[in-house]
């Protein structure tokens, strides 16, 4: 093991006076670096000093490398708006279009598209797709990082749900937890390999997030999150699911990364807004360069949140399938509120943000839900270049939550649900079916983006609420 290097050793190597020296010495105390000889440590430091930009994507040395570089100018002007494709423009509110047009003026923007379920959000509109040059925008990903849809298809007859409505409802109540901040009681906690992910230790911001993540694993949030049983109708013989045409029982869930994703989004958005000072109308579109330490930290945290959201769905399905004593015949899962490294149709490398938009690359399967009384659709992507290989993530809101609560009545909603044979546990007026766009119009607006393989019709629904 090497004898300990000191600040003067780094100064003699050429390190400038300042925080880079302290950061480098602290990094040398990590187990993997303490094993190096002093000569090997000095050689490593020499490489970081000689070319710090190559170490900005290295989680171990990104802080030191950034401290060796001059601070960038933080005031950034918008550029001329780039063109983008809009699908279902007749159903998209003006506020969402204005937000998309602002996003297309960012100097890092390469391309964009607006999906037919689009509506107003923070930063990028819900339903916005944005490709950027080596930059990630936390609010173009969204607060509920990697929110996803997951569908399991069971070999059960359709009459199962009609004959056992109360039993299935109790099954949902006993095996799910809903609500902002809601967690399992200590004796009921679930486990998953994601809780051992190195990112919880490697990313400084995540070091105190593990316990809350463990408490909330396998739970769902409030708002439009749900777990529901319904009927799956497979209509395309070549459906890629290995299922014969026919009707099945399905279990569909919509949930995300819980407190882990929300805290990550808010923390790194604040940092982005400090480092990337945009005009007022674009301030929530502040970005983090992926060649910076903060950008790399966010990218690692975002991917962890994605794995965590998937683990939550995995645990929900494990509990319910075990209670059903039945294995699913097929599964479909896709997520939104995420950023992917992709190559655009013109060959440019890009970071593609899909905020409330479903990946629809050629051959990629997904599920696009409607509402509690309207079907969702099992789809296969067509890889359309105009939409950046994306499609809508649902029907999209027709009414804001505030408007729905003001204009809709409890009795009216219950009568509407009963007319469609839907049993609801929980839920609120803000999630009433009438608060959503017509899913059939939305799907008609994206015929070039996806092929429909089948549908899912909700019957027994669990959401946040008593």
C-alpha positions as CSV (number, residue, x, y, z in Angstrom):
1,X,0.0,0.0,0.0
2,X,1.3,3.5,-0.9
3,X,2.4,6.0,1.7
4,X,-0.1,8.8,1.9
5,X,0.4,11.7,-0.6
6,X,0.0,15.2,0.6
7,X,-1.0,18.5,-0.8
8,X,2.5,19.5,-1.6
9,X,3.0,16.4,-3.7
10,X,0.1,17.4,-5.9
11,X,1.3,21.0,-6.1
12,X,4.7,19.7,-7.3
13,X,2.8,17.6,-9.9
14,X,1.2,20.8,-11.2
15,X,-2.2,20.9,-9.4
16,X,-3.4,24.5,-9.0
17,X,-4.1,25.8,-5.5
18,X,-7.8,25.2,-4.7
19,X,-10.4,22.6,-4.1
20,X,-9.1,20.2,-6.8
21,X,-6.2,19.2,-4.4
22,X,-8.6,18.3,-1.5
23,X,-10.9,16.4,-3.8
24,X,-8.1,14.4,-5.3
25,X,-6.6,13.5,-1.9
26,X,-10.0,12.4,-0.7
27,X,-10.5,10.2,-3.7
28,X,-7.1,8.5,-3.1
29,X,-8.5,7.3,0.3
30,X,-11.0,5.1,-1.5
31,X,-10.2,1.4,-1.2
32,X,-9.4,0.8,-4.9
33,X,-6.9,3.7,-5.0
34,X,-5.2,3.0,-1.6
35,X,-4.0,-0.3,-3.1
36,X,-2.0,1.6,-5.7
37,X,1.7,2.4,-5.1
38,X,2.6,6.0,-4.7
39,X,4.1,6.0,-8.2
40,X,0.8,4.6,-9.6
41,X,-1.2,7.2,-7.7
42,X,1.0,10.0,-9.1
43,X,0.7,8.6,-12.6
44,X,-3.1,8.5,-12.3
45,X,-3.2,12.1,-10.9
46,X,-1.0,13.1,-13.8
47,X,-3.4,11.8,-16.3
48,X,-6.4,13.6,-14.6
49,X,-4.4,16.8,-14.6
50,X,-3.2,16.5,-18.2
51,X,-6.7,16.0,-19.6
52,X,-9.5,16.6,-17.1
53,X,-12.2,16.6,-19.7
54,X,-11.8,12.8,-20.3
55,X,-12.5,12.2,-16.6
56,X,-15.7,14.2,-16.4
57,X,-17.8,11.1,-17.1
58,X,-15.9,9.1,-14.5
59,X,-17.9,9.0,-11.3
60,X,-14.7,8.5,-9.2
61,X,-12.8,11.5,-10.7
62,X,-15.5,13.8,-12.1
63,X,-15.5,16.2,-9.1
64,X,-11.7,16.6,-9.3
65,X,-11.7,16.9,-13.1
66,X,-14.4,19.6,-12.9
67,X,-12.5,21.6,-10.3
68,X,-9.5,21.6,-12.7
69,X,-11.5,23.3,-15.5
70,X,-12.5,26.9,-15.7
71,X,-16.0,27.7,-14.6
72,X,-18.3,28.1,-17.7
73,X,-20.5,31.1,-18.3
74,X,-23.9,30.4,-16.8
75,X,-26.1,33.0,-18.7
76,X,-27.5,31.4,-21.8
77,X,-29.6,32.9,-24.6
78,X,-32.2,31.1,-26.6
79,X,-31.6,30.3,-30.2
80,X,-33.9,30.3,-33.3
81,X,-36.7,27.8,-32.9
82,X,-36.1,24.5,-34.7
83,X,-38.9,22.7,-36.5
84,X,-40.7,19.8,-34.9
85,X,-43.6,17.4,-35.7
86,X,-47.0,17.5,-34.0
87,X,-49.4,14.6,-33.9
88,X,-53.1,15.2,-33.1
89,X,-52.7,19.0,-33.1
90,X,-56.5,19.5,-32.8
91,X,-56.5,17.9,-29.4
92,X,-53.5,19.8,-27.9
93,X,-53.9,22.9,-25.7
94,X,-52.1,26.1,-26.6
95,X,-50.0,26.0,-23.4
96,X,-48.4,22.7,-24.3
97,X,-47.6,24.0,-27.8
98,X,-46.0,27.1,-26.3
99,X,-43.8,25.0,-24.0
100,X,-42.7,22.8,-26.8
101,X,-41.8,25.8,-29.0
102,X,-39.7,27.2,-26.1
103,X,-37.9,23.8,-25.8
104,X,-37.1,23.9,-29.5
105,X,-35.2,27.2,-29.0
106,X,-32.6,25.7,-26.6
107,X,-29.1,25.8,-28.0
108,X,-28.6,22.1,-27.1
109,X,-31.8,21.0,-28.9
110,X,-31.4,18.8,-32.0
111,X,-35.0,17.7,-32.7
112,X,-38.4,17.3,-31.1
113,X,-41.9,16.0,-31.5
114,X,-45.3,16.5,-29.7
115,X,-47.6,13.5,-29.0
116,X,-51.4,13.6,-29.4
117,X,-52.0,13.2,-25.6
118,X,-49.8,16.3,-24.8
119,X,-50.8,18.8,-22.2
120,X,-49.2,21.5,-20.1
121,X,-46.5,20.5,-17.6
122,X,-43.3,21.9,-15.9
123,X,-40.5,22.5,-18.4
124,X,-41.2,20.2,-21.3
125,X,-45.0,19.5,-21.8
126,X,-46.4,16.1,-20.9
127,X,-46.3,14.3,-24.2
128,X,-43.1,16.2,-25.4
129,X,-40.1,14.4,-27.0
130,X,-36.9,16.3,-27.1
131,X,-33.5,15.3,-28.5
132,X,-30.5,17.2,-27.2
133,X,-26.8,17.3,-27.8
134,X,-24.9,15.6,-24.9
135,X,-27.2,17.3,-22.3
136,X,-29.9,16.0,-20.0
137,X,-32.7,18.2,-18.8
138,X,-34.2,16.9,-15.4
139,X,-37.6,18.6,-16.0
140,X,-37.7,17.2,-19.6
141,X,-37.4,13.8,-17.9
142,X,-40.0,14.6,-15.3
143,X,-40.5,14.4,-11.5
144,X,-41.7,10.8,-11.5
145,X,-38.6,9.4,-13.2
146,X,-39.2,6.2,-15.2
147,X,-43.0,6.1,-14.5
148,X,-44.1,3.0,-16.4
149,X,-46.9,0.7,-17.5
150,X,-46.8,-3.0,-17.0
151,X,-49.3,-5.6,-18.2
152,X,-49.5,-9.3,-17.3
153,X,-51.8,-11.6,-19.2
154,X,-53.3,-14.6,-17.3
155,X,-54.9,-17.7,-18.6
156,X,-58.2,-17.1,-16.8
157,X,-61.6,-16.8,-18.4
158,X,-63.4,-13.5,-18.6
159,X,-66.1,-14.6,-16.2
160,X,-63.4,-14.9,-13.5
161,X,-63.6,-11.1,-12.8
162,X,-67.4,-10.9,-12.9
163,X,-67.9,-13.9,-10.6
164,X,-65.2,-12.9,-8.1
165,X,-65.4,-9.1,-8.1
166,X,-65.3,-8.8,-4.3
167,X,-62.5,-11.3,-3.9
168,X,-60.3,-9.6,-6.5
169,X,-61.0,-6.2,-5.0
170,X,-59.8,-7.5,-1.6
171,X,-56.8,-9.0,-3.3
172,X,-55.9,-5.5,-4.6
173,X,-56.5,-3.8,-1.3
174,X,-54.4,-6.4,0.6
175,X,-51.4,-6.5,-1.8
176,X,-51.0,-2.8,-2.8
177,X,-50.2,0.4,-1.0
178,X,-51.0,3.8,-2.5
179,X,-50.4,7.5,-1.7
180,X,-47.8,10.2,-1.6
181,X,-45.2,9.2,0.9
182,X,-46.9,5.9,1.6
183,X,-44.7,3.0,2.7
184,X,-44.9,-0.5,4.0
185,X,-44.9,-1.2,7.7
186,X,-41.4,-2.5,8.7
187,X,-42.5,-6.1,9.0
188,X,-44.1,-6.0,5.5
189,X,-41.2,-4.6,3.6
190,X,-40.3,-6.3,0.3
191,X,-36.8,-7.0,-1.0
192,X,-35.1,-6.7,-4.4
193,X,-31.6,-6.7,-5.9
194,X,-32.0,-3.0,-6.8
195,X,-31.5,-2.1,-3.2
196,X,-27.9,-3.3,-3.4
197,X,-27.1,-1.1,-6.4
198,X,-23.7,0.6,-6.2
199,X,-25.2,3.9,-7.2
200,X,-26.7,4.3,-3.7
201,X,-23.1,4.6,-2.5
202,X,-21.3,6.0,-5.5
203,X,-23.6,9.1,-6.0
204,X,-23.3,11.4,-3.0
205,X,-26.9,12.6,-3.2
206,X,-28.2,9.1,-3.0
207,X,-26.3,8.0,0.1
208,X,-29.2,8.8,2.5
209,X,-32.0,7.6,0.1
210,X,-31.7,3.8,0.6
211,X,-33.9,3.5,3.7
212,X,-36.8,5.4,2.1
213,X,-36.4,3.4,-1.1
214,X,-36.6,0.2,0.9
215,X,-39.7,1.3,2.7
216,X,-41.5,2.3,-0.6
217,X,-40.4,-0.7,-2.8
218,X,-43.5,-2.2,-4.3
219,X,-45.8,0.7,-3.5
220,X,-47.6,3.2,-5.8
221,X,-48.1,7.0,-5.6
222,X,-51.1,9.2,-5.8
223,X,-52.7,10.9,-8.8
224,X,-53.1,8.7,-11.9
225,X,-51.2,5.7,-10.6
226,X,-53.2,2.5,-10.5
227,X,-53.3,-1.3,-10.3
228,X,-56.2,-2.8,-12.1
229,X,-57.7,-6.1,-13.4
230,X,-59.4,-6.2,-16.7
231,X,-60.0,-8.0,-20.0
232,X,-57.3,-8.4,-22.6
233,X,-58.5,-8.9,-26.2
234,X,-55.7,-10.1,-28.5
235,X,-56.7,-9.2,-32.1
236,X,-53.6,-9.6,-34.1
237,X,-52.5,-13.2,-34.8
238,X,-48.9,-11.9,-35.2
239,X,-48.8,-10.2,-31.9
240,X,-45.2,-11.0,-30.7
241,X,-46.6,-12.2,-27.4
242,X,-47.1,-15.8,-28.4
243,X,-50.8,-15.6,-27.6
244,X,-53.6,-16.9,-29.8
245,X,-56.3,-14.4,-30.7
246,X,-58.9,-14.3,-28.0
247,X,-59.9,-12.9,-24.6
248,X,-57.9,-13.2,-21.3
249,X,-57.7,-11.7,-17.9
250,X,-55.0,-9.0,-17.5
251,X,-53.4,-7.1,-14.7
252,X,-52.2,-3.6,-15.5
253,X,-50.2,-1.2,-13.3
254,X,-49.1,2.4,-13.7
255,X,-46.5,3.5,-11.1
256,X,-43.1,5.1,-10.9
257,X,-40.0,5.7,-8.8
258,X,-41.7,7.1,-5.8
259,X,-39.8,9.4,-3.4
260,X,-36.5,8.3,-4.9
261,X,-37.4,9.7,-8.3
262,X,-39.1,12.9,-7.0
263,X,-36.2,13.9,-4.8
264,X,-33.7,13.2,-7.6
265,X,-35.6,15.3,-10.0
266,X,-36.0,18.3,-7.7
267,X,-32.4,18.2,-6.4
268,X,-30.8,18.1,-9.9
269,X,-33.3,20.6,-11.4
270,X,-32.2,23.1,-8.7
271,X,-28.5,22.5,-9.6
272,X,-29.2,22.8,-13.3
273,X,-31.0,26.1,-12.8
274,X,-28.0,27.4,-10.8
275,X,-25.5,26.3,-13.5
276,X,-27.6,27.0,-16.6
277,X,-29.3,30.4,-16.3
278,X,-31.9,30.6,-19.0
279,X,-34.5,33.3,-19.7
280,X,-37.6,33.2,-17.5
281,X,-39.8,31.4,-19.9
282,X,-37.3,28.6,-20.3
283,X,-35.9,28.3,-16.8
284,X,-37.4,24.9,-16.1
285,X,-35.6,23.6,-19.1
286,X,-32.1,24.1,-17.5
287,X,-29.8,21.3,-18.5
288,X,-26.8,19.4,-17.2
289,X,-24.0,18.6,-19.6
290,X,-23.1,14.9,-19.7
291,X,-19.5,15.9,-19.7
292,X,-19.8,17.4,-16.2
293,X,-19.7,15.8,-12.8
294,X,-23.3,16.9,-12.0
295,X,-24.6,15.6,-15.3
296,X,-23.0,12.2,-14.7
297,X,-24.4,12.1,-11.2
298,X,-27.9,12.8,-12.4
299,X,-27.6,10.2,-15.2
300,X,-26.6,7.6,-12.7
301,X,-29.4,8.6,-10.3
302,X,-31.9,8.6,-13.2
303,X,-31.0,5.1,-14.3
304,X,-31.1,3.9,-10.7
305,X,-34.6,5.4,-10.4
306,X,-35.6,3.5,-13.6
307,X,-34.4,0.2,-12.2
308,X,-36.2,1.0,-8.9
309,X,-39.5,1.7,-10.7
310,X,-39.2,-1.6,-12.6
311,X,-38.5,-3.4,-9.3
312,X,-41.7,-1.8,-7.8
313,X,-43.8,-3.3,-10.6
314,X,-42.0,-6.6,-10.3
315,X,-42.9,-6.8,-6.6
316,X,-46.5,-5.7,-7.2
317,X,-46.9,-8.5,-9.7
318,X,-45.1,-11.0,-7.6
319,X,-47.5,-10.5,-4.7
320,X,-50.6,-10.5,-6.8
321,X,-49.6,-13.5,-9.0
322,X,-48.8,-15.4,-5.8
323,X,-52.2,-14.6,-4.4
324,X,-53.8,-15.7,-7.7
325,X,-51.7,-18.9,-7.7
326,X,-51.3,-18.3,-11.5
327,X,-48.3,-17.5,-13.7
328,X,-48.8,-14.9,-16.5
329,X,-48.7,-16.1,-20.1
330,X,-47.1,-12.9,-21.3
331,X,-45.9,-9.5,-20.1
332,X,-45.6,-6.1,-21.7
333,X,-43.8,-3.2,-20.0
334,X,-42.7,0.2,-21.1
335,X,-41.7,3.4,-19.4
336,X,-41.8,7.2,-19.9
337,X,-40.3,10.2,-18.1
338,X,-36.8,9.1,-19.0
339,X,-33.9,10.0,-21.2
340,X,-32.1,7.5,-23.6
341,X,-28.9,7.8,-25.6
342,X,-30.0,7.1,-29.1
343,X,-28.9,7.8,-32.7
344,X,-31.3,9.9,-34.7
345,X,-32.4,9.0,-38.3
346,X,-29.8,11.4,-39.7
347,X,-27.1,9.7,-37.8
348,X,-26.5,12.2,-35.0
349,X,-26.0,10.9,-31.5
350,X,-28.6,12.4,-29.1
351,X,-30.1,12.2,-25.6
352,X,-33.8,11.6,-26.3
353,X,-36.1,12.8,-23.5
354,X,-39.6,11.3,-23.5
355,X,-41.7,13.1,-20.9
356,X,-45.1,11.3,-20.9
357,X,-44.3,9.6,-24.2
358,X,-43.8,5.9,-25.0
359,X,-40.8,4.5,-26.8
360,X,-42.0,3.2,-30.1
361,X,-38.9,2.0,-31.9
362,X,-39.4,-0.6,-34.7
363,X,-40.7,-3.8,-33.1
364,X,-40.8,-2.4,-29.6
365,X,-43.9,-3.4,-27.6
366,X,-45.8,-1.1,-25.3
367,X,-49.2,-0.5,-23.6
368,X,-51.0,2.8,-24.0
369,X,-53.9,3.2,-21.5
370,X,-57.1,5.1,-22.0
371,X,-59.1,5.8,-18.8
372,X,-61.1,3.7,-16.3
373,X,-64.0,3.3,-18.8
374,X,-62.0,3.4,-22.0
375,X,-59.7,0.7,-23.4
376,X,-55.9,0.8,-23.4
377,X,-54.0,-0.6,-26.4
378,X,-51.2,-3.1,-26.7
379,X,-49.0,-1.7,-29.5
380,X,-45.9,-2.4,-31.5
381,X,-43.7,0.5,-32.5
382,X,-43.0,1.4,-36.1
383,X,-39.8,3.4,-35.5
384,X,-41.2,6.6,-37.1
385,X,-38.4,9.2,-37.6
386,X,-40.8,12.1,-37.4
387,X,-41.8,11.2,-33.8
388,X,-38.3,10.3,-32.8
389,X,-39.6,6.7,-32.5
390,X,-42.2,7.7,-29.9
391,X,-45.9,7.5,-29.3
392,X,-48.4,8.8,-26.7
393,X,-48.2,7.4,-23.2
394,X,-52.0,7.5,-22.7
395,X,-55.1,9.4,-23.5
396,X,-53.8,12.6,-21.9
397,X,-55.8,15.0,-19.7
398,X,-58.7,16.9,-21.1
399,X,-59.4,18.7,-17.8
400,X,-56.9,20.0,-15.2
401,X,-57.2,18.4,-11.8
402,X,-58.6,21.6,-10.4
403,X,-61.2,21.9,-13.1
404,X,-62.2,18.2,-12.8
405,X,-62.8,18.7,-9.0
406,X,-64.8,21.8,-9.6
407,X,-67.0,20.6,-12.4
408,X,-67.6,16.9,-11.7
409,X,-69.7,15.3,-9.0
410,X,-69.2,12.1,-7.0
411,X,-72.6,10.7,-8.0
412,X,-72.1,11.5,-11.6
413,X,-68.7,9.7,-11.7
414,X,-70.0,6.7,-9.8
415,X,-73.0,6.4,-12.3
416,X,-70.6,6.6,-15.2
417,X,-68.4,3.8,-13.8
418,X,-71.4,1.6,-13.1
419,X,-72.6,2.0,-16.6
420,X,-69.3,0.5,-17.8
421,X,-69.2,-2.2,-15.2
422,X,-66.2,-0.8,-13.4
423,X,-65.6,-1.3,-9.7
424,X,-63.3,1.4,-8.2
425,X,-61.4,1.2,-4.9
426,X,-60.1,4.7,-4.1
427,X,-59.7,7.3,-6.7
428,X,-60.8,10.9,-6.8
429,X,-62.8,13.3,-9.1
430,X,-59.5,14.5,-10.6
431,X,-59.0,11.0,-12.1
432,X,-62.6,10.6,-13.4
433,X,-62.8,9.1,-16.9
434,X,-64.4,12.4,-18.1
435,X,-61.2,14.3,-17.2
436,X,-59.3,12.5,-20.0
437,X,-59.2,12.8,-23.8
438,X,-60.9,10.4,-26.1
439,X,-58.4,7.6,-26.5
440,X,-59.8,6.5,-29.9
441,X,-59.1,10.0,-31.3
442,X,-55.6,9.9,-29.8
443,X,-54.9,6.5,-31.3
444,X,-56.2,7.7,-34.7
445,X,-53.7,10.5,-34.6
446,X,-50.7,8.1,-34.4
447,X,-51.5,5.4,-36.9
448,X,-48.1,5.9,-38.5
449,X,-46.4,5.5,-35.1
450,X,-47.7,2.2,-33.8
451,X,-49.5,-1.0,-34.8
452,X,-52.3,-2.2,-32.5
453,X,-52.1,-5.8,-31.4
454,X,-54.9,-5.9,-28.8
455,X,-56.7,-4.0,-26.1
456,X,-57.1,-3.9,-22.3
457,X,-60.5,-2.9,-20.7
458,X,-60.4,-2.1,-17.0
459,X,-62.9,-3.8,-14.7
460,X,-61.6,-3.7,-11.1
461,X,-59.5,-0.6,-10.3
462,X,-57.3,0.3,-7.3
463,X,-56.1,3.9,-6.9
464,X,-55.0,6.2,-4.0
465,X,-57.8,7.0,-1.6
466,X,-60.1,5.3,0.8
